Amino acid sequence: MFGSVMLVKPMAEFRRSLNRTISLARRKFLLPRPAGFFEPHWYLKQYPDVAGTGMDPWMHFHLHGRGEGRFAHPAHLEMWFDDAAFDKVIGRFRIDLDALSRRDYDYFQWLLARRLAWDQRWADIIDIFEPDDLERHHGNPSGLRHVPGLLYADALRHSGREQDSKQVVEWLVRKYPSHTDIRLIQANHILEFGDRQQLAQDWLAAVNSIYAAAGLRELDFIRRDSPSLEAIGAQAPTAPGERSSWPDANRQPLVSVLMAAHNAETTIGHAIRSVLEQTWQALELIVVDDGSDDATAECAGRAAAGDPRFRVLRSEQKRGPYAARNQALATARGDFITLHDADDWSHPQKIELQVRELLADQSLMATFSDWVRTSGKLVFGTWRMPSSWLGWVHRNTSSLMFRRAVHERLGYWDEVNCNADVEFVDRLTAVWGSLATRAVVPGIPMAFARLDSSSLTQRSKTNVISSLKGLRHDYARAYSAWHANARTAGDLYLPSGPRERPFPAPAGMLMSEEN
């Protein structure tokens, strides 16, 4: 049942050899000359996953990297951290404009647009796009396709340009009639410019078209005064008392849901209700109050309303989200284990869909589902995270559901202040391979993640942009070396709060180093 780190490496070497052969053939017959701005040696150093394939760097960038939001030159990365570098890139782009191919022009346009979106310079974004640009991106064979149009429509909305925004949203709906991101930007347009009298109804119609097409329960509002994340819920089951179609609800495999919470009194109630109202009823919800100085524990208890599946653990001092998860994991009894953030909402069928996938395929060790980030007022999307560069709906790392055997083999999360969830997933993949995990209903947001400017993903040191350069990037390099050097799966077992770390954590990653 279990794979081995040792078995993964020969396959990787075979793939590298095959890619080298393909690379030589394609480079000779299909590729244009490398762009003058492309730095091949830097590209391979910046992206070890590309270097590991053995593929020619220019081939990878031209065929894949453009559409994956990768950078072609060190200055294109540096401009995210230095305004002067940003100005130099813009100046160079203007000088080279007439000499650029259409593909290279599109690369620069998207490079600059997403950097401007990071700074919320909506008027500048509008200035660099033309209607023909959207048509050309639509025709490009890359993962971007709809995303430049999504950003353009969002910039128009932010700028209050109702008619222009409406026209672009209508164009997007025609070109991508079933794409989830397009339904979400349509919902944003309704919130911004829609009829106040039927705002909730129109918003629900746009969003529910996503779930109806997938055969999932549609959403509703607990109250209709004003759309908000706290008011979101799902429509009642079609039959009274219906929860799950599992033959015997009393014999469902148990799922342990782990929720770390610190000063979450305003959000935890809604998060807990979305867990306890899951169609998969055989679950235990373990909340760890991580040194809160507000009423988090009391609010959690009220939300659970005496539900015997709920229990709360306390930590007298704040130890961080992963130490809190480890505390819960040590007491978990489930056949399957998953996570839930204390400020998110989950669709009622999320857990059931992920469990069923694991039950149907014993070769799987873990499943995921997707999510979308939203404000408390249900405005979808953000441009301040690299994951948004390929679209608003993407994998929810916090949705990871794994078999108990994974915990027995790998142990616990690294007790740092960010990114340990990604390390745990990569550790799992290092042992069992990429085919051991699978997404359920990909492209459908099975959770709404609250955007919060005070969260770890937005703070200066741990901001997600540091995954490109800085703290998160250095952490990923360090744990990847640990994974790569492991000789057996047992070498990757991590105890809870070990006395000695198996790999170094960059300065600022440990909870003891905060403040």
MIRO-670967 format. One line per 3 residues: number of its first residue (from 1); for each residue x, z, y of N, C-alpha, C. Coordinates in steps of 0.1 Angstrom, whole numbers. Last residue first. Layout:
<atoms>
NUM> X/Z/Y/X/Z/Y/X/Z/Y  ...
</atoms>
This chain:
<atoms>
515> 77/172/389/78/179/402/92/184/404  88/171/355/79/168/365/80/177/377  104/179/334/111/173/346/101/170/357
512> 88/187/314/96/197/320/103/192/333  79/163/304/70/171/312/77/182/319  101/135/307/97/147/300/88/156/309
509> 107/114/323/97/111/313/92/124/307  128/119/341/115/118/346/104/116/336  152/99/325/150/110/334/136/108/341
506> 142/86/293/148/84/307/144/96/315  151/100/262/140/97/272/146/96/286  168/90/233/168/96/246/156/91/254
503> 155/98/200/161/88/210/160/94/224  147/121/187/154/110/179/159/99/188  155/153/201/148/140/202/155/130/194
500> 152/184/187/161/174/191/153/161/191  129/199/182/140/205/190/149/195/195  97/182/186/109/185/179/120/191/188
497> 67/182/190/76/190/198/89/193/191  59/174/157/53/178/170/63/186/178  82/149/143/74/162/143/68/164/157
494> 81/116/133/84/124/145/75/137/144  96/93/111/87/105/112/91/113/124  114/73/107/106/72/119/95/83/120
491> 126/76/83/134/78/95/126/78/108  107/68/65/108/83/67/117/86/79  110/41/63/99/46/71/101/61/74
488> 146/35/66/134/37/58/123/42/68  163/29/87/166/23/74/154/24/65  161/22/121/156/30/110/158/22/97
485> 168/6/142/179/12/135/174/20/123  144/-1/154/152/-11/148/163/-6/139  135/24/165/127/17/155/136/7/147
482> 155/29/184/153/38/173/145/32/162  151/7/201/164/8/194/163/18/182  126/13/211/128/1/203/141/1/195
479> 131/35/226/124/37/214/125/25/205  146/23/247/152/34/239/145/35/226  129/4/258/142/-1/252/148/10/243
476> 109/20/267/106/11/257/119/6/250  123/34/288/117/42/276/114/32/264  127/14/305/139/20/299/134/28/287
473> 100/8/313/109/-2/307/120/4/299  93/32/325/86/27/313/94/17/305  112/33/347/110/43/337/104/38/324
470> 124/-1/353/123/13/357/119/22/345  104/-29/352/118/-24/356/116/-9/360  81/-31/338/89/-43/341/103/-39/344
467> 70/-7/338/72/-13/325/80/-26/326  65/0/363/78/4/358/80/-1/344  39/-6/367/48/-17/371/62/-13/366
464> 25/17/362/27/8/351/36/-4/354  41/47/374/33/35/376/36/24/366  57/69/373/51/64/360/42/52/362
461> 64/73/400/74/72/389/69/66/377  38/70/414/50/63/417/60/62/406  7/66/396/17/74/403/30/67/404
458> -10/51/380/-9/47/394/2/55/402  -11/62/355/-8/48/356/-6/43/371  -19/88/359/-5/86/356/-1/71/358
455> -42/89/387/-39/89/373/-24/86/371  -51/87/412/-43/98/410/-38/99/395  -68/65/413/-56/64/420/-46/75/417
452> -85/54/386/-83/66/394/-69/65/400  -109/37/368/-98/35/377/-97/47/386  -120/44/336/-122/47/350/-109/44/357
449> -129/20/313/-119/29/317/-119/31/332  -154/14/290/-151/13/304/-141/24/308  -153/-3/258/-151/10/266/-149/5/281
446> -155/-27/247/-162/-16/240/-160/-3/247  -157/-58/260/-153/-44/264/-161/-33/257  -146/-84/239/-158/-76/243/-154/-62/247
443> -123/-94/230/-129/-100/242/-141/-93/247  -129/-89/195/-120/-91/206/-126/-98/218  -142/-72/174/-149/-79/185/-140/-82/197
440> -112/-54/167/-126/-57/164/-133/-63/176  -78/-62/159/-88/-59/169/-102/-62/164  -56/-46/136/-65/-57/139/-75/-52/150
437> -26/-41/118/-35/-37/128/-44/-49/131  -9/-52/100/-15/-40/96/-25/-34/106  5/-73/109/-8/-76/103/-15/-64/98
434> 29/-64/119/18/-67/128/5/-69/122  42/-36/98/41/-50/103/29/-52/111  47/-10/91/37/-18/83/36/-32/87
431> 68/-1/108/67/3/94/59/-7/86  64/-12/133/77/-13/127/77/-10/112  37/-4/138/40/-19/135/54/-20/129
428> 42/23/143/33/19/132/36/4/128  57/20/166/63/26/154/55/23/142  38/8/183/50/0/180/57/6/167
425> 21/30/185/16/18/180/28/9/175  38/49/197/32/52/184/27/39/178  44/36/222/55/39/212/49/41/198
422> 19/37/234/24/24/231/35/26/220  17/65/237/7/58/229/12/44/225  37/71/255/39/75/241/28/69/232
419> 32/65/282/36/55/273/39/59/258  41/97/297/34/84/297/40/75/286  55/121/293/44/121/302/36/107/303
416> 61/130/258/65/126/272/53/125/281  62/136/229/56/145/240/63/142/253  51/112/207/62/117/215/57/125/227
413> 27/121/182/31/113/194/43/120/201  37/126/147/30/128/159/34/119/171  39/110/116/39/123/123/31/122/136
410> 40/89/98/47/88/111/48/101/119  27/97/74/40/89/73/47/90/86  4/110/82/13/117/72/27/110/71
407> -7/92/99/-2/104/104/7/111/94  -13/72/80/-4/69/91/2/82/97  -32/85/64/-19/82/58/-9/78/69
404> -55/85/79/-48/97/78/-34/95/72  -56/54/98/-59/62/86/-50/74/86  -66/51/132/-57/49/121/-61/58/109
401> -74/35/161/-80/43/150/-71/40/138  -70/31/195/-63/31/182/-70/41/173  -79/32/221/-89/31/210/-83/31/196
398> -58/32/238/-64/45/235/-75/44/224  -54/6/242/-44/13/234/-50/26/229  -74/-20/243/-74/-6/247/-65/2/237
395> -67/-53/253/-66/-42/242/-66/-28/248  -89/-65/279/-77/-65/270/-77/-53/261  -103/-81/306/-106/-74/293/-94/-76/284
392> -91/-95/327/-96/-81/329/-98/-74/316  -61/-114/323/-76/-112/323/-79/-97/323  -35/-115/326/-40/-124/316/-56/-123/315
389> -29/-96/344/-25/-109/347/-30/-119/337  -36/-70/336/-47/-78/342/-42/-92/345  -12/-59/327/-22/-64/317/-33/-72/323
386> 0/-50/351/5/-63/345/-5/-68/334  -21/-38/376/-15/-36/362/-12/-49/356  -36/-43/398/-25/-35/400/-19/-30/386
383> -59/-56/398/-48/-65/398/-35/-57/400  -89/-49/380/-78/-44/389/-67/-54/388  -124/-46/371/-112/-53/373/-102/-46/382
380> -157/-40/385/-148/-42/374/-135/-48/379  -174/-14/398/-168/-26/402/-156/-29/392  -187/10/393/-189/-1/384/-184/-14/390
377> -181/32/408/-193/25/412/-195/12/404  -157/40/398/-168/48/395/-181/42/399  -142/9/386/-143/20/395/-155/29/391
374> -128/-1/355/-138/-1/365/-137/11/374  -113/-21/329/-112/-10/339/-122/-12/350  -123/-26/296/-122/-31/310/-121/-19/319
371> -112/-30/262/-118/-23/273/-117/-31/286  -113/-35/226/-109/-39/239/-117/-30/250  -100/-17/197/-111/-25/204/-106/-27/218
368> -82/-16/166/-83/-15/181/-96/-21/185  -71/0/136/-78/-10/143/-79/-6/158  -47/3/109/-53/7/121/-61/-4/127
365> -40/-7/84/-37/7/87/-43/12/100  -53/-29/60/-52/-25/74/-49/-10/75  -58/-32/34/-44/-35/38/-42/-31/53
362> -85/-28/29/-76/-17/26/-61/-20/31  -111/-37/46/-98/-43/43/-88/-31/42  -134/-22/51/-136/-35/44/-122/-41/40
359> -126/0/64/-132/2/50/-133/-11/43  -118/-10/88/-108/-4/79/-113/-2/65  -142/-20/97/-131/-29/95/-121/-23/86
356> -157/3/100/-161/-6/90/-150/-17/87  -143/16/122/-143/22/108/-146/11/98  -150/-1/143/-136/0/139/-135/6/125
353> -178/1/144/-171/-13/142/-157/-11/137  -181/28/150/-186/22/137/-179/9/134  -170/31/175/-163/37/164/-168/31/151
350> -187/14/191/-173/12/190/-167/18/178  -214/16/196/-210/10/183/-195/9/181  -218/26/222/-221/35/210/-217/29/197
347> -189/23/243/-201/17/238/-205/24/225  -176/50/262/-175/41/251/-189/36/247  -159/58/292/-172/57/285/-170/47/274
344> -134/82/304/-139/69/300/-153/70/293  -121/106/308/-128/100/320/-134/86/316  -107/114/287/-117/123/292/-124/118/304
341> -102/90/260/-98/96/273/-110/104/279  -99/93/226/-108/90/237/-103/97/249  -87/82/193/-86/89/206/-97/85/216
338> -89/88/158/-89/80/170/-88/88/182  -86/87/123/-83/95/135/-83/85/147  -102/92/91/-97/83/102/-95/91/115
335> -109/114/78/-102/103/70/-96/93/80  -103/144/97/-109/132/94/-101/123/85  -94/168/107/-98/168/92/-102/154/88
332> -70/181/129/-80/171/126/-82/170/110  -50/198/138/-62/205/132/-72/194/127  -31/182/148/-27/192/138/-39/198/131
329> -44/169/168/-41/161/156/-37/171/145  -44/187/189/-57/184/182/-54/177/169  -17/188/195/-24/200/192/-37/197/184
326> -14/161/202/-7/166/190/-13/180/185  -28/160/226/-32/153/214/-26/158/201  -11/177/241/-25/181/238/-30/173/227
323> 12/162/241/13/175/235/-1/180/232  1/141/256/5/138/242/7/151/235  -5/151/282/-16/145/273/-12/144/259
320> 9/184/290/9/169/290/-1/164/280  7/210/293/19/206/285/19/190/285  -3/236/314/-3/222/312/9/217/305
317> -11/266/297/-4/259/307/-4/244/304  -29/274/276/-28/282/289/-21/275/300  -50/253/260/-36/256/263/-35/263/276
314> -77/253/236/-72/256/249/-56/257/249  -102/233/221/-90/241/220/-84/243/234  -135/230/210/-126/229/221/-114/238/218
311> -156/209/190/-149/221/192/-139/219/203  -185/194/175/-176/196/187/-169/209/186  -204/193/157/-193/184/155/-182/186/166
308> -226/209/164/-216/215/155/-204/206/153  -236/211/197/-234/201/186/-223/207/177  -240/226/220/-241/232/207/-239/223/195
305> -236/206/241/-249/213/239/-251/219/224  -217/190/251/-219/190/237/-231/197/232  -219/197/278/-222/183/274/-224/182/259
302> -211/224/278/-225/220/282/-228/206/277  -184/221/270/-193/228/262/-208/225/265  -174/207/292/-173/201/279/-183/208/270
299> -177/226/312/-184/214/313/-185/207/300  -159/245/303/-173/249/304/-181/236/304  -134/231/304/-139/236/291/-154/239/292
296> -133/226/333/-133/215/323/-139/220/309  -133/239/358/-143/242/347/-144/232/336  -98/242/365/-112/240/369/-121/244/357
293> -73/242/357/-77/253/365/-90/251/372  -62/235/323/-70/232/335/-72/244/344  -45/233/300/-41/241/312/-49/238/324
290> -61/211/285/-46/212/287/-43/219/300  -83/214/262/-82/217/276/-67/221/279  -90/192/238/-80/201/242/-79/203/257
287> -117/186/216/-112/185/230/-102/196/232  -126/168/190/-117/179/193/-112/177/207  -153/159/172/-147/157/185/-139/170/188
284> -159/144/142/-156/156/148/-149/153/161  -185/124/125/-173/126/133/-171/140/138  -207/106/115/-198/115/108/-185/116/115
281> -221/87/130/-224/101/133/-214/111/125  -219/59/146/-212/65/135/-213/80/137  -231/55/170/-239/52/158/-232/58/146
278> -225/81/194/-220/70/186/-229/67/174  -229/103/210/-240/94/208/-236/81/200  -205/116/212/-215/122/203/-227/113/201
275> -193/98/231/-187/100/218/-198/105/208  -208/100/254/-206/87/248/-200/87/234  -205/128/259/-218/122/255/-217/109/248
272> -179/128/268/-183/135/255/-196/130/250  -180/114/292/-172/109/281/-176/115/268  -197/130/307/-202/117/303/-193/111/292
269> -181/153/309/-194/154/303/-199/140/298  -157/147/322/-157/149/308/-170/149/301  -158/144/350/-159/132/342/-161/135/327
266> -154/167/364/-164/158/369/-166/146/360  -134/182/350/-148/187/350/-158/177/355  -108/179/343/-117/167/341/-131/171/343
263> -82/192/341/-90/192/354/-100/180/354  -74/174/313/-68/183/323/-76/181/336  -77/168/279/-84/169/292/-76/179/301
260> -78/147/250/-70/156/259/-76/156/273  -95/143/222/-96/141/236/-88/152/244  -100/126/191/-91/136/199/-92/133/214
257> -121/125/165/-119/119/178/-111/130/186  -121/118/131/-117/128/141/-114/121/154  -146/108/109/-137/103/119/-134/115/129
254> -153/108/74/-152/115/87/-142/109/96  -174/84/57/-161/90/60/-160/96/74  -207/94/50/-198/86/58/-185/92/58
251> -227/108/37/-214/105/29/-205/95/37  -249/110/52/-242/123/48/-229/120/41  -259/85/54/-252/90/66/-245/103/63
248> -257/60/33/-260/74/33/-252/81/44  -254/33/42/-264/37/32/-267/51/32  -252/25/76/-245/30/65/-255/36/55
245> -263/17/100/-268/11/88/-261/15/75  -269/44/122/-260/35/116/-267/29/103  -294/52/135/-281/55/140/-271/44/135
242> -328/56/142/-318/47/137/-304/51/143  -349/70/154/-340/77/145/-328/69/139  -369/41/155/-368/55/158/-358/62/148
239> -351/10/160/-360/18/152/-358/33/155  -333/2/179/-345/-6/177/-356/2/169  -319/28/200/-320/20/188/-333/13/186
236> -319/23/236/-322/31/224/-322/22/212  -291/10/255/-305/10/251/-307/18/238  -266/32/269/-270/21/261/-285/22/257
233> -253/39/302/-256/43/288/-260/31/280  -242/51/333/-242/41/323/-245/47/309  -238/70/352/-252/67/349/-253/57/337
230> -211/71/358/-218/83/352/-232/80/347  -207/47/370/-202/49/357/-208/61/350  -236/34/386/-224/42/386/-220/44/372
227> -261/20/407/-252/18/396/-240/27/397  -286/43/418/-275/35/422/-266/33/410  -310/51/404/-309/52/419/-298/43/424
224> -317/51/378/-317/38/384/-314/39/399  -302/67/350/-310/68/362/-307/55/370  -290/56/328/-297/68/326/-306/71/338
221> -292/21/323/-288/32/332/-297/44/329  -279/2/295/-290/6/304/-284/17/313  -267/-25/274/-265/-13/283/-278/-10/291
218> -274/-35/240/-272/-37/254/-272/-24/262  -256/-37/210/-266/-30/218/-263/-33/233  -246/-70/199/-244/-56/201/-255/-50/210
215> -243/-97/196/-252/-90/187/-250/-75/188  -228/-111/214/-221/-105/203/-229/-98/193  -248/-116/233/-241/-128/226/-233/-123/214
212> -253/-91/243/-263/-98/235/-257/-109/227  -229/-85/257/-232/-77/244/-243/-84/236  -230/-103/278/-218/-102/270/-222/-96/256
209> -255/-99/290/-253/-112/284/-240/-112/275  -251/-75/303/-257/-75/289/-257/-88/283  -241/-82/328/-233/-75/318/-238/-76/304
206> -264/-95/340/-251/-102/339/-242/-95/328  -284/-76/337/-286/-89/331/-272/-96/330  -273/-55/352/-275/-53/338/-276/-67/331
203> -275/-66/378/-262/-62/372/-263/-61/357  -303/-68/380/-295/-80/380/-281/-77/375  -311/-41/379/-316/-51/370/-307/-63/369
200> -297/-30/401/-295/-25/388/-299/-35/377  -309/-45/423/-295/-45/420/-292/-41/406  -333/-50/435/-332/-52/420/-317/-53/416
197> -330/-42/461/-342/-38/454/-340/-40/439  -307/-55/471/-307/-40/469/-318/-35/460  -294/-84/460/-307/-78/465/-307/-63/461
194> -258/-87/462/-271/-88/456/-282/-81/464  -231/-84/470/-240/-92/478/-255/-93/474  -219/-66/453/-214/-67/467/-225/-74/476
191> -231/-67/428/-230/-54/435/-227/-56/450  -228/-95/423/-241/-89/425/-240/-76/432  -200/-96/420/-206/-104/431/-220/-98/434
188> -197/-81/397/-191/-76/409/-198/-83/421  -210/-98/379/-216/-85/381/-210/-79/394  -192/-119/380/-205/-122/384/-212/-109/387
185> -170/-107/368/-169/-110/382/-183/-114/388  -182/-105/342/-179/-93/350/-177/-96/365  -185/-131/334/-197/-123/335/-194/-110/343
182> -157/-137/333/-166/-144/343/-179/-136/345  -148/-121/312/-143/-119/326/-152/-125/336  -161/-134/290/-165/-120/294/-160/-118/309
179> -173/-166/288/-161/-158/290/-165/-144/296  -192/-186/286/-193/-174/277/-182/-165/278  -187/-206/305/-200/-200/304/-201/-187/295
176> -166/-217/323/-164/-207/312/-177/-199/310  -176/-235/341/-164/-239/333/-162/-230/321  -198/-223/352/-200/-236/346/-188/-239/336
173> -187/-199/361/-197/-198/351/-199/-212/344  -170/-210/381/-164/-203/369/-174/-202/358  -189/-219/399/-179/-229/393/-173/-222/380
170> -200/-195/407/-208/-205/400/-200/-215/393  -178/-184/419/-184/-177/408/-192/-187/400  -175/-202/441/-164/-201/431/-170/-194/418
167> -200/-197/454/-196/-211/450/-185/-210/439  -198/-170/461/-209/-175/453/-205/-188/446  -176/-170/479/-175/-163/466/-186/-168/456
164> -188/-185/500/-176/-190/493/-174/-183/479  -208/-167/507/-212/-180/502/-200/-187/494  -194/-142/514/-205/-143/504/-207/-157/498
161> -167/-128/520/-171/-142/522/-182/-146/511  -155/-104/520/-168/-105/525/-174/-119/527  -131/-100/508/-130/-105/522/-144/-106/528
158> -137/-95/482/-131/-84/490/-131/-87/505  -146/-120/475/-155/-109/475/-150/-98/484  -122/-135/476/-133/-138/485/-143/-127/486
155> -108/-122/456/-103/-121/469/-114/-125/479  -124/-130/434/-123/-115/437/-118/-114/452  -119/-157/433/-133/-152/436/-133/-138/440
152> -91/-156/428/-96/-162/440/-110/-157/443  -91/-144/402/-85/-137/414/-90/-143/427  -105/-164/388/-110/-150/388/-104/-142/400
149> -87/-185/391/-101/-186/396/-107/-172/398  -65/-175/376/-64/-178/390/-78/-179/397  -79/-173/350/-75/-161/357/-72/-164/372
146> -85/-194/333/-96/-189/342/-91/-178/352  -55/-201/325/-67/-210/327/-77/-204/337  -36/-185/310/-41/-182/323/-55/-189/326
143> -26/-194/286/-35/-183/286/-42/-180/299  -26/-230/287/-20/-217/288/-31/-206/287  -28/-260/294/-28/-254/281/-21/-240/281
140> -49/-266/323/-35/-263/317/-37/-256/303  -74/-269/334/-69/-279/324/-56/-276/318  -75/-248/351/-85/-249/341/-80/-259/330
137> -56/-255/370/-53/-244/361/-63/-244/349  -70/-276/381/-58/-279/374/-54/-267/365  -92/-263/393/-94/-274/383/-82/-276/375
134> -78/-248/412/-86/-241/401/-88/-251/390  -67/-267/428/-58/-258/421/-65/-252/409  -88/-278/441/-82/-286/431/-72/-278/423
131> -94/-257/460/-103/-260/449/-97/-268/438  -65/-238/467/-73/-249/470/-83/-252/458  -47/-209/478/-55/-216/468/-63/-227/474
128> -35/-195/498/-26/-203/490/-34/-210/479  -55/-181/512/-48/-192/519/-40/-201/509  -63/-161/496/-73/-172/498/-65/-184/504
125> -41/-144/498/-44/-151/485/-53/-163/487  -44/-136/524/-32/-144/521/-34/-151/507  -67/-120/522/-67/-132/530/-55/-142/527
122> -58/-99/505/-68/-109/501/-68/-121/509  -36/-81/496/-36/-90/507/-45/-102/504  -30/-60/477/-44/-62/482/-44/-70/495
119> -6/-60/465/-7/-54/478/-21/-55/485  -13/-74/442/-8/-60/441/-9/-53/454  -19/-98/454/-30/-90/449/-26/-76/447
116> 7/-107/458/-2/-105/470/-14/-96/466  14/-111/431/21/-101/439/14/-98/452  -4/-131/424/-5/-118/418/3/-107/425
113> 6/-152/440/-8/-147/442/-10/-133/436  32/-157/432/30/-152/445/16/-145/447  27/-166/406/36/-156/408/34/-149/422
110> 9/-188/410/4/-176/403/14/-164/405  27/-205/424/14/-201/430/9/-188/423  47/-208/405/50/-201/417/37/-196/424
107> 33/-222/385/40/-210/382/42/-202/394  25/-245/399/15/-236/394/21/-222/391  50/-257/402/42/-253/414/32/-242/410
104> 56/-263/376/64/-253/383/57/-248/396  36/-282/371/36/-270/363/44/-259/370  42/-302/390/29/-295/391/30/-282/383
101> 77/-297/401/66/-304/393/53/-296/394  91/-296/433/86/-289/422/76/-298/414  99/-307/457/107/-311/445/101/-305/432
98> 84/-296/477/83/-310/474/90/-315/461  94/-269/477/80/-272/474/78/-287/470  117/-256/483/117/-264/471/104/-271/468
95> 110/-241/506/121/-251/507/120/-261/495  91/-224/496/87/-234/507/97/-245/508  106/-209/478/95/-217/473/91/-228/483
92> 123/-195/495/128/-205/486/118/-215/481  104/-179/508/111/-188/516/117/-199/507  95/-163/486/85/-172/493/93/-183/501
89> 119/-150/480/112/-159/470/103/-169/477  123/-136/504/132/-146/500/126/-156/490  101/-118/503/102/-128/514/112/-139/511
86> 108/-103/480/96/-111/480/97/-122/491  131/-90/490/132/-100/479/120/-109/478  119/-74/508/128/-84/513/130/-95/502
83> 104/-57/492/97/-66/501/106/-77/506  109/-48/460/116/-50/472/109/-61/481  96/-49/436/101/-36/440/108/-36/454
80> 89/-74/431/78/-64/429/83/-51/434  112/-89/433/103/-89/444/91/-80/443  124/-88/408/129/-79/419/119/-78/430
77> 113/-109/394/110/-96/390/113/-86/402  124/-130/408/109/-130/406/104/-117/401  151/-126/406/145/-124/419/130/-123/418
74> 156/-134/379/156/-120/382/150/-117/396  132/-158/367/144/-155/374/144/-141/378  108/-161/354/118/-170/351/132/-167/357
71> 85/-137/339/93/-142/350/104/-151/346  52/-141/324/67/-137/323/74/-143/335  26/-147/319/29/-139/331/44/-135/331
68> 20/-164/299/20/-149/296/24/-141/308  23/-189/307/9/-185/305/8/-170/301  51/-191/308/43/-193/320/29/-187/319
65> 58/-187/281/61/-177/291/53/-178/304  52/-211/266/45/-198/264/46/-189/276  66/-234/273/54/-235/264/46/-222/264
62> 86/-225/291/78/-237/294/65/-237/286  97/-203/277/91/-202/290/82/-213/293  106/-216/253/97/-205/253/90/-203/266
59> 124/-235/263/112/-239/255/102/-228/256  143/-218/275/135/-227/283/123/-232/276  153/-204/251/146/-197/262/138/-206/271
56> 147/-213/218/153/-217/230/146/-211/242  141/-186/195/137/-198/202/145/-201/215  147/-163/182/157/-174/181/153/-186/189
53> 132/-140/184/126/-152/177/136/-163/174  146/-122/199/145/-120/185/139/-131/177  142/-132/225/155/-133/219/155/-131/204
50> 116/-123/228/119/-138/228/132/-140/221  120/-96/228/111/-102/218/113/-117/217  135/-91/250/142/-90/237/133/-96/226
47> 136/-102/280/126/-103/270/132/-103/256  159/-100/295/147/-93/300/137/-92/289  177/-116/280/180/-102/282/167/-94/286
44> 164/-141/283/166/-135/269/169/-120/270  166/-144/311/153/-144/304/154/-138/290  194/-145/315/186/-134/320/173/-133/313
41> 199/-170/304/205/-158/298/198/-145/303  182/-188/319/180/-186/305/186/-173/300  165/-190/347/178/-184/343/177/-180/328
38> 152/-215/368/151/-208/355/165/-203/351  152/-231/390/151/-217/392/151/-209/379  153/-257/380/164/-252/387/164/-237/389
35> 139/-261/348/137/-260/362/149/-254/368  152/-283/322/149/-269/328/148/-269/343  134/-314/317/147/-306/320/143/-292/325
32> 107/-311/293/114/-316/305/127/-309/307  105/-315/257/107/-307/269/112/-314/281  104/-333/235/92/-329/242/95/-322/256
29> 129/-338/221/118/-349/223/107/-345/232  147/-317/222/152/-331/223/141/-341/227  132/-295/219/140/-296/231/144/-310/234
26> 121/-299/194/113/-300/206/120/-301/219  145/-295/178/137/-308/178/128/-309/190  154/-270/185/162/-281/187/154/-294/187
23> 131/-254/177/136/-254/191/144/-267/193  131/-257/149/120/-263/157/124/-264/172  154/-242/144/153/-256/140/142/-263/148
20> 148/-217/154/159/-225/160/158/-239/156  126/-210/139/124/-212/153/136/-220/159  139/-205/114/129/-216/116/127/-220/130
17> 155/-183/121/161/-196/117/152/-208/118  135/-165/128/145/-169/138/151/-182/134  122/-162/103/115/-167/114/124/-172/125
14> 143/-150/88/138/-163/84/130/-170/96  145/-126/102/156/-135/102/152/-149/98  120/-114/96/123/-117/110/135/-127/111
11> 123/-111/69/113/-120/74/115/-124/88  143/-91/68/145/-104/63/135/-115/68  128/-69/81/139/-76/88/143/-89/81
8> 107/-58/66/104/-66/78/115/-74/83  118/-43/46/113/-55/42/109/-64/54  126/-19/59/137/-28/53/131/-42/50
5> 103/-7/65/111/-12/76/121/-22/71  76/-15/44/89/-8/46/96/-15/57  42/-7/36/53/-16/38/66/-8/39
2> 20/7/12/28/9/24/39/-2/24  8/0/-12/0/0/0/9/0/13
</atoms>
